Every structure is written in structure tokens, then in C-alpha cells.
Amino acid sequence: MDAERAVGGPAGEHARAGEEAQGGAPRTADLTGSPGAAAATDPCGATDPSGTTDLLLHGDITVIGRLADSSNETFLVEVSGEGDLTWAIYKPELGEAPLRDFPPGLYRRERAAYLLSESLGWHLVPTTVLREEVPFGVGSLQRFVEHDRSAHYFTLVDDAPETHDDLRRIAVFDVLTNNTDRKSGHVLRGEDGRVWGIDHGLCFSARPKLRTVIWDFADERIDADLLAAVAPVVTEVDDEIAALLDDDEVDALRRRALRLVTEGRLPVDLTGMAFPWPLV
């Protein structure tokens, strides 16, 4: 299995059903009414609006279930500590299927995408941390987002014009990160109306590999504020982000930033084939 075959299932990992991971019979995880936590600050300096960073880093983890239809072993977990409780998506390195075009450690790219989103000031990616002392070994923990499970990119672009600026921002983010797997279901709308991007394990390749469903804004001029946020990446990538990537991937990230700032437009898919599968 490799990234040439699209990873993930309908509506993304935050919305997929799971099966019990601790010896029980398969079941559908109830993804409604997940708990929350108090405000906190990420060690990299990013403000966590949901207050789950410390909890994700230090809380006790209980596996709720394994997510069905996921190409890699991915788990819904409960994280608790000092009276706080939240749900998270856990992606252990041991559960990653070998890929011919990405090295092991996709979980690190999940964290890198979160850090980049925070450094840009866009806050598109739910809080994501790395943990070692977890049930199935080192991996990423990403805060579970309460969301409308009927909403995804295709429904938002068709029926929710108020989200279009957020979708444009995700489109720019995907070009910058060289996202190979932006399915429609990898765009969520939180219960508060906020738009999120998830599933960033197949990002940051040094080779051009953009595959996305977000082509509705192709060739549009990019908003000046978005370009201003991207511009610093041309000359410097945050050390913590760089440490999660290979040197050639960091250089490629800077080149993509330069191209975005120089051209000032979203790209056009001249091949008609730069999309993931399945689309949702």
C-alpha cells in the first residue's frame, strides 16, 4: 500500500465508525457528545483554543475503538487527567502501512502540519501532539473535533458560501504543504461553524504530489493577507517543524512558499488527474 492509492474513508478519520480495540466485538463508536477541556498553551508557543494541549501531552489514555476503513491503524481514544476529559485521534507509527513514496513516521507529518498552521496564524488543524508512552507506541494524538457529520468540502462549497474564504485558506495550505490526500471528508465543519482540515500524514513530500478535491478556486488570486502569512516561510522554517521533516522536504517547503508568493494565484490542474481517491 502506498500514497499512490488514496488513504482514508468517507468523511475522514474523525467521522468514521470504529471497532472495539480491547478484545470486544466490533461496534460503531458513538462520536457525539465528546468531552472538552480547559484552555492551555502548546509548548511550541501556539495558543490552543480548546485547551487540550497539556491534557493530550500528559493525560491518561483509554482506547475506545479502532477506526474502520482506515488504511493505517487509527484509534479513537479518551484522554483524561485532573478532572479534564477529551477525545482524540491516535495514530501510532506501528500501525502505518509501508509506503514506497513516504518514509515511516507519517504521524510526524500530522504534527508538522499543525505547527505550520499555527505559525501561519490560520489555526486550521486541530491540536496535534506527539506521545511515546501510549498503548501502541509512539504516534500522534489529535484533538477530536465535534462536527456536523453530513458536512464536508463538497457540501460546503455548494451550500455554505460563508465558508468559502476558509476553504480558500485550506487550498493555499494544501499547496504549501504539498498535500497528497485532501479528500472532501478531510474538511470538517465544527458544531460552532468553524472549518477544520484533518488527515495530514501524506504532506510535505519534496516531489510535487498535490492531490486535492479543492479545485473550485483554481487560478484565483490569493488574498494578500494569506500571502503575507506565507512570505516568512520563504526564508525560514520553524526549527520544530524542520526537525520533523527531511532536509530536502524543508527546502521544498520554502520553494513552494516562494512560488505562492511570487505567482499570487492558486494553481490549475492541467492534467485533470490531481485528485485523491476516493473523493470523499
Secondary structure per residue as TSV (DSSP state, phi and psi in degrees):
chain	resnum	aa	ss	phi	psi
A	1	M	-	360.0	131.4
A	2	D	-	-140.3	178.8
A	3	A	T	-70.9	-8.9
A	4	E	T	-69.3	-17.5
A	5	R	S	-108.8	122.0
A	6	A	-	-59.9	140.8
A	7	V	-	-98.6	139.3
A	8	G	-	107.8	170.6
A	9	G	-	-126.4	-172.0
A	10	P	T	-55.6	135.2
A	11	A	T	66.2	13.1
A	12	G	-	75.8	169.1
A	13	E	G	-65.4	-29.1
A	14	H	G	-69.6	-14.9
A	15	A	G	-116.8	-2.4
A	16	R	-	-80.3	151.3
A	17	A	-	-72.1	157.3
A	18	G	E	-127.2	173.0
A	19	E	E	-124.5	148.1
A	20	E	-	-59.7	134.7
A	21	A	S	-99.9	3.7
A	22	Q	S	-123.2	43.2
A	23	G	S	95.9	-5.7
A	24	G	S	-85.6	177.5
A	25	A	-	-74.2	154.3
A	26	P	-	-55.7	141.8
A	27	R	-	-148.2	165.8
A	28	T	-	-93.1	122.9
A	29	A	-	-70.3	136.2
A	30	D	-	-82.4	107.4
A	31	L	-	-97.7	19.0
A	32	T	S	-103.9	150.6
A	33	G	S	69.5	33.0
A	34	S	-	-68.4	150.5
A	35	P	-	-75.1	164.6
A	36	G	-	-121.8	-172.5
A	37	A	-	-150.2	171.4
A	38	A	-	-82.9	167.1
A	39	A	-	-67.5	147.9
A	40	A	E	-154.3	175.6
A	41	T	E	-124.3	134.6
A	42	D	-	-69.5	144.7
A	43	P	T	-57.3	-26.3
A	44	C	T	-79.2	-1.6
A	45	G	S	101.6	-4.5
A	46	A	-	-79.7	137.1
A	47	T	E	-76.0	131.3
A	48	D	E	-100.1	106.2
A	49	P	T	-66.1	-21.4
A	50	S	T	-98.2	-5.5
A	51	G	S	68.2	31.2
A	52	T	-	-107.6	-1.5
A	53	T	H	-59.3	-54.8
A	54	D	H	-60.1	-39.3
A	55	L	H	-64.3	-44.8
A	56	L	H	-63.4	-36.1
A	57	L	H	-75.0	-33.0
A	58	H	H	-126.6	-8.4
A	59	G	S	-72.1	161.1
A	60	D	E	-76.5	140.3
A	61	I	E	-113.8	130.0
A	62	T	E	-121.7	124.9
A	63	V	E	-75.4	126.9
A	64	I	E	-91.1	-44.9
A	65	G	E	-174.7	162.7
A	66	R	E	-92.3	136.9
A	67	L	E	-75.8	127.4
A	68	A	T	-73.9	156.3
A	69	D	T	64.1	20.7
A	70	S	-	-100.3	132.8
A	71	S	S	-65.8	-29.2
A	72	N	S	-109.8	156.9
A	73	E	-	-68.7	115.9
A	74	T	-	-134.1	138.9
A	75	F	E	-129.3	143.3
A	76	L	E	-89.7	126.1
A	77	V	E	-128.4	157.9
A	78	E	E	-105.2	132.0
A	79	V	E	-117.2	126.7
A	80	S	E	-136.2	154.6
A	81	G	E	172.7	133.3
A	82	E	T	50.6	45.0
A	83	G	T	84.8	-6.5
A	84	D	E	-99.8	155.5
A	85	L	E	-150.9	135.8
A	86	T	E	-150.8	164.6
A	87	W	E	-102.2	155.2
A	88	A	E	-149.8	160.3
A	89	I	E	-99.6	122.0
A	90	Y	E	-109.6	123.9
A	91	K	E	-121.2	98.0
A	92	P	E	-79.3	146.4
A	93	E	G	-61.0	-35.3
A	94	L	G	-62.6	-21.4
A	95	G	G	-93.3	4.0
A	96	E	-	-80.2	129.4
A	97	A	-	-72.6	138.9
A	98	P	-	-60.4	137.6
A	99	L	-	-121.1	146.5
A	100	R	S	-86.0	-17.4
A	101	D	S	-117.3	4.9
A	102	F	S	-138.2	137.8
A	103	P	-	-74.0	164.0
A	104	P	S	-57.3	154.4
A	105	G	-	101.6	35.3
A	106	L	H	-59.7	-28.8
A	107	Y	H	-58.9	-30.3
A	108	R	H	-66.3	-32.8
A	109	R	H	-71.0	-29.5
A	110	E	H	-61.0	-45.1
A	111	R	H	-66.7	-42.8
A	112	A	H	-60.4	-40.9
A	113	A	H	-63.9	-41.2
A	114	Y	H	-61.6	-47.7
A	115	L	H	-62.4	-39.9
A	116	L	H	-66.0	-43.7
A	117	S	H	-58.6	-41.1
A	118	E	H	-67.9	-42.0
A	119	S	H	-66.0	-29.4
A	120	L	H	-76.8	-15.9
A	121	G	T	81.7	17.0
A	122	W	-	-95.2	-27.3
A	123	H	-	52.4	49.2
A	124	L	-	-89.0	-24.2
A	125	V	S	-108.3	131.0
A	126	P	-	-57.8	151.2
A	127	T	-	-48.3	127.1
A	128	T	E	-133.4	127.7
A	129	V	E	-126.9	168.9
A	130	L	E	-108.1	138.2
A	131	R	E	-132.5	144.0
A	132	E	S	-105.8	-42.0
A	133	E	S	-86.8	74.6
A	134	V	S	-135.4	163.4
A	135	P	T	-53.1	-40.1
A	136	F	T	-117.2	26.4
A	137	G	S	93.9	179.1
A	138	V	S	-54.1	140.9
A	139	G	E	-177.9	-172.4
A	140	S	E	-102.4	148.2
A	141	L	E	-121.3	124.9
A	142	Q	E	-122.5	131.8
A	143	R	E	-55.3	131.3
A	144	F	-	-73.4	132.3
A	145	V	-	-100.6	122.4
A	146	E	-	-65.7	127.1
A	147	H	B	-151.5	165.9
A	148	D	-	-79.7	110.3
A	149	R	T	-72.8	-10.6
A	150	S	T	-89.2	-8.5
A	151	A	-	-100.7	137.3
A	152	H	-	-155.1	-175.1
A	153	Y	H	-54.0	-47.9
A	154	F	H	-62.1	-40.4
A	155	T	H	-70.6	-36.5
A	156	L	H	-69.1	-43.9
A	157	V	H	-67.7	-29.6
A	158	D	H	-84.4	-38.5
A	159	D	H	-119.3	-5.2
A	160	A	-	-133.0	73.0
A	161	P	G	-59.9	-21.9
A	162	E	G	-67.4	-14.2
A	163	T	G	-94.2	-3.6
A	164	H	H	-62.9	-35.4
A	165	D	H	-65.8	-37.5
A	166	D	H	-65.1	-39.5
A	167	L	H	-66.9	-37.2
A	168	R	H	-62.5	-40.5
A	169	R	H	-63.0	-41.5
A	170	I	H	-64.0	-37.9
A	171	A	H	-60.5	-43.2
A	172	V	H	-64.9	-42.5
A	173	F	H	-59.7	-40.3
A	174	D	H	-67.9	-36.8
A	175	V	H	-65.2	-44.0
A	176	L	H	-63.6	-41.4
A	177	T	H	-88.5	-5.3
A	178	N	T	58.5	52.0
A	179	N	-	-69.0	125.2
A	180	T	S	-95.3	-1.6
A	181	D	-	-148.2	49.0
A	182	R	B	-88.1	83.6
A	183	K	-	-75.6	163.8
A	184	S	G	-60.4	-39.5
A	185	G	G	-73.5	-4.0
A	186	H	G	-90.4	10.7
A	187	V	E	-117.5	121.4
A	188	L	E	-113.3	153.3
A	189	R	E	-117.6	114.8
A	190	G	B	-63.9	163.4
A	191	E	T	-61.3	-21.0
A	192	D	T	-89.3	3.8
A	193	G	S	92.9	-7.4
A	194	R	-	-72.8	142.9
A	195	V	E	-99.4	133.7
A	196	W	E	-126.0	153.9
A	197	G	E	-114.8	134.7
A	198	I	-	-129.5	175.7
A	199	D	-	63.3	75.5
A	200	H	-	-116.4	24.7
A	201	G	T	-68.0	-24.4
A	202	L	T	-107.1	59.7
A	203	C	-	-127.6	166.5
A	204	F	-	75.8	14.4
A	205	S	-	-60.0	145.6
A	206	A	S	-73.0	-23.0
A	207	R	S	-88.7	144.7
A	208	P	-	-61.1	120.2
A	209	K	-	-144.3	21.9
A	210	L	-	-58.7	121.7
A	211	R	-	-135.9	119.9
A	212	T	B	-153.9	156.7
A	213	V	S	-91.7	-5.9
A	214	I	-	-89.6	77.9
A	215	W	-	-113.1	3.5
A	216	D	T	-67.3	-20.3
A	217	F	T	-107.4	15.6
A	218	A	T	-56.0	138.2
A	219	D	T	71.0	4.2
A	220	E	-	-72.3	148.2
A	221	R	B	-71.4	134.9
A	222	I	-	-79.8	137.2
A	223	D	-	-56.6	140.1
A	224	A	H	-59.7	-34.9
A	225	D	H	-66.2	-36.3
A	226	L	H	-67.5	-42.2
A	227	L	H	-64.6	-37.6
A	228	A	H	-63.9	-34.5
A	229	A	H	-70.1	-35.4
A	230	V	H	-76.1	-31.3
A	231	A	G	-51.4	-42.8
A	232	P	G	-61.1	-25.0
A	233	V	G	-67.8	-21.7
A	234	V	G	-60.1	-37.1
A	235	T	T	-105.9	-21.1
A	236	E	-	-153.6	132.1
A	237	V	-	-108.7	131.1
A	238	D	-	-49.2	138.3
A	239	D	H	-57.9	-39.0
A	240	E	H	-69.0	-35.7
A	241	I	H	-66.8	-47.0
A	242	A	H	-59.9	-34.9
A	243	A	H	-67.6	-19.0
A	244	L	T	-90.8	-7.6
A	245	L	S	-122.9	164.8
A	246	D	-	-76.3	159.6
A	247	D	H	-60.3	-39.9
A	248	D	H	-69.3	-27.8
A	249	E	H	-72.7	-35.8
A	250	V	H	-65.4	-44.4
A	251	D	H	-61.2	-41.4
A	252	A	H	-66.6	-35.8
A	253	L	H	-60.8	-44.0
A	254	R	H	-64.6	-39.3
A	255	R	H	-65.3	-39.1
A	256	R	H	-66.4	-37.3
A	257	A	H	-62.4	-43.5
A	258	L	H	-61.5	-42.7
A	259	R	H	-65.2	-41.3
A	260	L	H	-60.4	-48.2
A	261	V	H	-66.0	-38.6
A	262	T	H	-71.7	-46.7
A	263	E	H	-81.9	-35.5
A	264	G	-	69.4	16.3
A	265	R	B	-135.1	152.7
A	266	L	-	-73.4	145.8
A	267	P	-	-71.5	165.4
A	268	V	-	-114.6	137.9
A	269	D	-	-86.1	96.9
A	270	L	S	-76.0	-17.1
A	271	T	S	-86.7	-25.2
A	272	G	S	71.4	13.4
A	273	M	-	-126.4	4.0
A	274	A	-	-86.9	61.6
A	275	F	-	-138.7	154.4
A	276	P	-	-84.0	170.2
A	277	W	S	-140.3	134.9
A	278	P	S	-69.0	164.0
A	279	L	-	-70.2	-33.4
A	280	V	-	-100.8	360.0
